[in-house]
Amino acid sequence: MNIVEENWEQILNKMKLEYCSSNISYNTWIAPLTVYEVTEDTVYILVKLRASLEHIEEKYRLPFRVCIGEVTGIEYEVSFVTEDQTVIREKKKSAVKKQKSNAIFEQANLNPKYTFDTFVVGSNNNFAHAASLAVAESPGEIYNPLFIYGGVGLGKTHLMHSIAHFILENDSSKKVLYVTSETFTNELIDALKVGKNGNELAMTTFREKYRNNDVLLIDDIQFIIGKESTQEEFFHTFNHLHVSGKQIIISSDKPPKDIETLEARLRTRFEWGLIADISSPDYETRMAILRKKEELDGLERYHIPDEVMQYIANNIKSNIRELEGSLNKLIALANLENRAIDIPLAAEALKDIISPDRNRIVTPELIIDIVSDHFNIPVSELKGKKRNAEIVLPRQIIMYLCRKMTETPLKSIGIILGGRDHASISHGVDKIEAALQNDEALNNTVNIIKKKINPI
Ligand SMILES: Nc1ncnc2c1ncn2[C@@H]1O[C@H](COP(=O)(O)OP(=O)(O)OP(=O)(O)O)[C@@H](O)[C@H]1O
């Protein structure tokens, strides 16, 4: 209870004695009023009868200011609200609250879709899930670091984001940061470059960003392997956080002992905490994930038959990203061709994904999918007309990689990439080629994407 509510009776009494000409006017206008809310500088008083609002405002606003000031010793503004206005105020408040919490999640680089609620637990991931929940409940106290490993598209990133969401939802004052090791490396490269030009502030800012956290999550640590200066910097970041009891969560495609070029001192540290693996999901888990996605994306209206879901779950076994992608492709095809969702349509939608030798063939479509996933930009935008920098660079990387990693002629790359002409593809390829000569961070990014396209 605040000071105004505590003294409300006294305030009303004062109003009665000093400002009401009769009992009837007190009982009609003043007695039914209650405190709705007190902010730093305003008392909001609830008027039950809408029709009396104007009269009360005109006649009693100033007297209330005086009485409240005299009783509480604080000068408040006074505002009267009716019940329907309070509903609007509540809505606005909860919108502001939501905006604030969204901003916190955004600052931590979190994908709102990746939470424990949307994560399906199966025999392939129940250990990693339990370990993640335990760390989320007591960050920095048990299992530090938590090291999650597993193959491509099996839910490591989803689990990491879930931990971070959980921690922030319980305590929004916690400083949580999720980054990929690519971002860590590229920001370090940039800071070192600026530092060489005499700007020491760049390294200080870099270190503050990574060391000033309660929880640091680094995804795909395998991509810092073999980069000496990055491993060195990460080693110090790790020590700094660990010594101060801050939580570190790391993901990788392999366990520390199998990462060959990982410095021994880092390997030892990664093994200090808990190592949890995620393997390929079994059939039941794949079905549960498909059903969950159907529910979360509002796909029930398509009435996808069980046998179609079973067909997808039977054919896509080792990558959940592909499992989800297949469902998207199926829906897109059904919409585009206005066809019923059945097994023949599913077979058509999935034909590139489930062909046995697809891993060995690098196609422009595969490159576009991987770049889209890497930068989190929809394929439609990469193929579209927008020319903002966040899209142009990934689009040019696609042109470059299609040129270097496939035999596809420039003209065909242009057609696949949304109907662009031969000259703009050639221009894009040249741009990236030239930039790679002196942009170390871009080199790092392109190499990571190449590894994702062709892991071998
Ligand atoms: N258990 C699960 N329940 C629901 N969705 C899942 C689950 N596991 C993975 N996914 C979904 O599969 C997709 C790929 O998962 P995620 O990006 O977390 O994989 P990853 O292991 O980090 O992959 P990469 O090795 O490429 O970094 C995401 O859309 C994620 O939401």
The ligand as an SDF file (V2000), in Angstrom:
LIG
                    3D

 31 33  0  0  0  0  0  0  0  0999 V2000
   13.5020  -30.8540  -29.5090 N   0  0  0  0  0  0  0  0  0  0  0  0
   13.0480  -29.9200  -30.3360 C   0  0  0  0  0  0  0  0  0  0  0  0
   11.7790  -29.4930  -30.2580 N   0  0  0  0  0  0  0  0  0  0  0  0
   11.3020  -28.5540  -31.1060 C   0  0  0  0  0  0  0  0  0  0  0  0
   12.0230  -27.9920  -32.0930 N   0  0  0  0  0  0  0  0  0  0  0  0
   13.2990  -28.3800  -32.2170 C   0  0  0  0  0  0  0  0  0  0  0  0
   13.8760  -29.3490  -31.3500 C   0  0  0  0  0  0  0  0  0  0  0  0
   15.1630  -29.5380  -31.7100 N   0  0  0  0  0  0  0  0  0  0  0  0
   15.3800  -28.7000  -32.7460 C   0  0  0  0  0  0  0  0  0  0  0  0
   14.2830  -28.0100  -33.0490 N   0  0  0  0  0  0  0  0  0  0  0  0
   14.1240  -27.0250  -34.1320 C   0  0  0  0  0  0  0  0  0  0  0  0
   14.9840  -27.4030  -35.1950 O   0  0  0  0  0  0  0  0  0  0  0  0
   15.6120  -26.2610  -35.7720 C   0  0  0  0  0  0  0  0  0  0  0  0
   17.1090  -26.4270  -35.7020 C   0  0  0  0  0  0  0  0  0  0  0  0
   17.5240  -26.3880  -34.3510 O   0  0  0  0  0  0  0  0  0  0  0  0
   18.8250  -25.6110  -33.8440 P   0  0  0  0  0  0  0  0  0  0  0  0
   19.1050  -24.4200  -34.7010 O   0  0  0  0  0  0  0  0  0  0  0  0
   18.6860  -25.3980  -32.3940 O   0  0  0  0  0  0  0  0  0  0  0  0
   19.9160  -26.7140  -34.1490 O   0  0  0  0  0  0  0  0  0  0  0  0
   21.4790  -26.7050  -33.8940 P   0  0  0  0  0  0  0  0  0  0  0  0
   21.7810  -28.0080  -33.2480 O   0  0  0  0  0  0  0  0  0  0  0  0
   21.8800  -25.4870  -33.1390 O   0  0  0  0  0  0  0  0  0  0  0  0
   22.0380  -26.6460  -35.3650 O   0  0  0  0  0  0  0  0  0  0  0  0
   23.4800  -26.1600  -35.9220 P   0  0  0  0  0  0  0  0  0  0  0  0
   24.3970  -27.2870  -35.6880 O   0  0  0  0  0  0  0  0  0  0  0  0
   23.2210  -25.9380  -37.3800 O   0  0  0  0  0  0  0  0  0  0  0  0
   23.8750  -24.9280  -35.2050 O   0  0  0  0  0  0  0  0  0  0  0  0
   15.1100  -25.0630  -35.0000 C   0  0  0  0  0  0  0  0  0  0  0  0
   14.0550  -24.4700  -35.7070 O   0  0  0  0  0  0  0  0  0  0  0  0
   14.6010  -25.6560  -33.6950 C   0  0  0  0  0  0  0  0  0  0  0  0
   13.5480  -24.9010  -33.1380 O   0  0  0  0  0  0  0  0  0  0  0  0
  1  2  1  0
  2  3  1  0
  2  7  2  0
  3  4  2  0
  4  5  1  0
  5  6  2  0
  6  7  1  0
  6 10  1  0
  7  8  1  0
  8  9  2  0
  9 10  1  0
 10 11  1  0
 11 12  1  0
 11 30  1  0
 12 13  1  0
 13 14  1  0
 13 28  1  0
 14 15  1  0
 15 16  1  0
 16 17  2  0
 16 18  1  0
 16 19  1  0
 19 20  1  0
 20 21  2  0
 20 22  1  0
 20 23  1  0
 23 24  1  0
 24 25  2  0
 24 26  1  0
 24 27  1  0
 28 29  1  0
 28 30  1  0
 30 31  1  0
M  END
$$$$
